[in-house]
């Protein structure tokens, strides 16, 4: 039992390391080569887990070899446009100048149901509101609305907004975030002064965020008074 536990732990850590090595991606953002690597890793690692007699080392070597090959291929495609197109393909317009490109949809085997689902995800239920729609290499669809259907911006209204950075998390679940403190320019003395004013300690706080104007959100832990 101990051997099985250690084998599972080693494989688990190896897979986590492999995924981190390939970069942070969600399943829907994977390129074709990355998806293939993910499937291969999952199949390879199941063999040592299901069969205790299967040697562990060959499985680890195979996983790391595949991941290294993917990293090298990604690096090469980053510097070679032709290789990148060969591996990942290129974006395809399915709506051009407000008109559906039926041939492009047929080439991509992209149905009308797929298109309407993508448009709804992009913020519109009406295909006549769309100027362009592009199927990206990872399968997602980018939607560009016609001018009259786009949300109004400050630029459209000729008003000038204040440049502000997003709120930074200073305290999360009773623990100080040093990265957030540094990003917000918040010192320990400033945090201590704020907590003293609120009559609280760090342990009392579930979430504390600040922006350039001061405290943005302060949530006490449940049960704290």
C-alpha positions in Angstrom: 0.0 0.0 0.0 2.8 2.4 0.8 4.5 1.7 -2.5 1.2 2.4 -4.3 0.8 5.6 -2.4 4.4 6.8 -3.2 4.0 5.9 -6.9 0.7 7.8 -7.1 2.3 10.8 -5.4 5.3 10.8 -7.7 3.1 10.6 -10.8 0.9 13.3 -9.5 3.8 15.7 -8.9 5.2 14.8 -12.3 2.0 15.7 -14.1 1.6 18.9 -12.1 5.2 19.9 -13.0 4.6 18.9 -16.7 1.5 21.0 -17.0 3.2 24.0 -15.3 6.1 23.6 -17.7 3.7 23.9 -20.7 2.3 27.1 -19.2 -1.0 28.2 -17.7 -3.9 27.3 -20.0 -7.5 26.3 -19.6 -8.8 23.3 -21.5 -10.6 25.6 -24.0 -7.4 27.5 -24.6 -5.2 24.6 -25.6 -3.6 24.5 -29.0 -3.9 21.2 -30.9 -0.4 20.0 -29.9 -1.0 20.9 -26.3 -4.3 19.0 -26.2 -2.5 15.9 -27.7 0.2 16.1 -25.1 -2.4 16.4 -22.3 -4.2 13.3 -23.6 -1.0 11.3 -24.0 0.2 12.2 -20.4 -3.2 11.1 -18.9 -3.0 7.8 -20.8 0.7 7.1 -19.9 0.3 7.9 -16.2 -2.7 5.6 -15.8 -0.5 2.5 -16.6 1.8 2.7 -13.6 -1.2 3.7 -11.4 -3.4 0.7 -12.4 -0.6 -1.9 -12.7 1.8 -1.9 -9.7 4.1 -4.3 -11.7 4.6 -1.7 -14.4 8.0 0.0 -13.9 7.6 3.6 -12.7 10.8 5.0 -14.3 9.9 4.4 -18.0 6.5 6.1 -17.5 8.2 9.2 -15.9 10.8 9.3 -18.7 8.1 9.1 -21.4 6.0 11.9 -19.8 9.0 14.2 -19.4 10.2 13.4 -23.0 6.8 14.3 -24.4 6.6 17.5 -22.4 10.1 18.6 -23.3 9.3 17.9 -27.0 6.2 20.1 -26.7 8.2 22.9 -25.0 10.9 22.8 -27.7 8.2 22.7 -30.4 6.4 25.7 -28.9 9.7 27.6 -28.7 10.5 26.8 -32.3 7.0 27.8 -33.5 7.3 31.0 -31.6 10.2 32.1 -33.8 8.9 30.5 -37.1 5.6 31.7 -38.5 5.3 28.8 -41.0 5.9 26.2 -38.4 3.4 27.9 -36.1 0.7 27.8 -38.9 1.5 24.2 -39.7 1.1 23.1 -36.1 -1.7 25.4 -34.8 -3.3 26.6 -38.0 -4.5 30.1 -38.5 -7.6 32.2 -37.6 -10.5 31.9 -40.0 -13.1 34.5 -40.7 -16.6 33.0 -40.6 -18.4 36.4 -40.7 -16.9 39.0 -43.0 -18.3 42.5 -43.4 -21.5 41.4 -41.8 -22.0 38.4 -44.1 -21.6 34.7 -43.1 -18.9 33.0 -45.1 -20.5 29.6 -45.7 -17.5 28.2 -47.4 -15.2 29.0 -44.5 -17.7 27.4 -42.1 -17.8 24.3 -44.3 -14.0 24.1 -44.4 -14.0 24.3 -40.6 -17.0 21.9 -40.2 -18.5 24.7 -38.2 -22.3 24.4 -37.9 -24.8 27.2 -37.5 -25.5 26.0 -34.0 -21.8 26.4 -33.2 -21.8 29.9 -34.7 -24.9 31.0 -32.8 -23.6 29.6 -29.5 -20.3 31.5 -30.1 -22.2 34.7 -30.9 -24.2 34.4 -27.7 -21.0 33.9 -25.7 -19.6 37.0 -27.5 -22.5 39.1 -26.2 -25.1 39.1 -29.0 -28.1 36.9 -30.1 -28.5 38.6 -33.5 -26.2 37.7 -36.3 -27.1 41.0 -38.1 -25.3 42.9 -35.3 -22.0 41.3 -36.1 -19.4 42.9 -38.3 -16.8 40.1 -38.1 -16.4 36.8 -36.3 -13.1 34.9 -36.3 -12.6 31.3 -35.3 -9.2 31.3 -33.4 -6.7 28.5 -33.6 -7.8 27.2 -30.2 -11.4 26.9 -31.3 -12.8 30.0 -29.6 -14.6 32.6 -31.6 -13.9 36.4 -31.4 -16.9 38.6 -32.2 -16.6 42.2 -33.4 -19.9 44.1 -33.4 -21.0 46.7 -35.9 -20.5 50.3 -34.6 -24.1 51.0 -33.8 -24.2 47.9 -31.5 -21.0 48.3 -29.6 -21.1 49.5 -26.0 -20.6 53.2 -25.4 -17.1 54.2 -24.1 -15.7 57.3 -22.5 -14.0 58.0 -25.9 -17.3 57.9 -27.7 -18.7 60.5 -25.2 -15.5 62.6 -25.3 -15.1 62.4 -21.6 -11.8 61.9 -19.8 -11.7 59.2 -17.1 -9.1 58.9 -14.3 -6.4 56.3 -14.9 -6.6 54.0 -11.9 -5.1 50.6 -11.3 -7.3 47.7 -10.3 -7.7 46.9 -6.6 -5.0 44.8 -5.0 -5.6 42.1 -2.4 -3.8 43.0 0.8 -5.3 40.3 3.1 -6.8 37.0 2.0 -8.3 34.6 4.6 -6.4 36.1 7.5 -3.0 36.2 5.7 -1.2 39.3 4.4 -0.3 39.2 0.7 3.2 40.6 0.3 2.8 40.8 -3.5 -0.5 42.8 -3.1 1.1 45.1 -0.5 4.0 45.8 -2.8 1.8 46.3 -5.9 -0.4 48.7 -4.0 2.5 50.6 -2.3 1.0 49.7 1.1 3.5 49.5 4.0 3.1 47.5 7.2 2.6 50.7 9.1 -0.2 51.7 6.8 -1.9 48.4 7.2 -1.5 48.5 11.0 -3.0 52.0 11.1 -6.0 50.8 9.0 -6.6 47.8 11.2 -6.3 49.9 14.3 -8.9 52.3 12.9 -11.3 49.4 12.1 -10.5 47.8 15.5 -9.5 44.6 13.8 -6.6 42.2 13.4 -5.3 40.5 10.3 -6.8 37.2 11.6 -10.3 38.8 11.6 -10.2 39.6 7.9 -11.5 37.3 5.2 -10.7 39.8 2.3 -9.2 43.2 2.1 -8.5 45.1 -1.1 -7.4 48.6 -1.8 -7.0 50.8 -4.9 -5.6 54.3 -5.4 -8.5 55.8 -3.5 -8.1 53.7 -0.4 -10.1 50.7 0.9 -12.2 49.1 -1.8 -13.5 46.0 0.0 -13.3 44.8 3.5 -15.0 41.5 4.5 -14.8 40.1 8.0 -14.5 36.3 8.6 -17.8 34.6 9.5 -18.3 34.5 13.2 -16.0 37.5 13.9 -17.4 40.5 15.7 
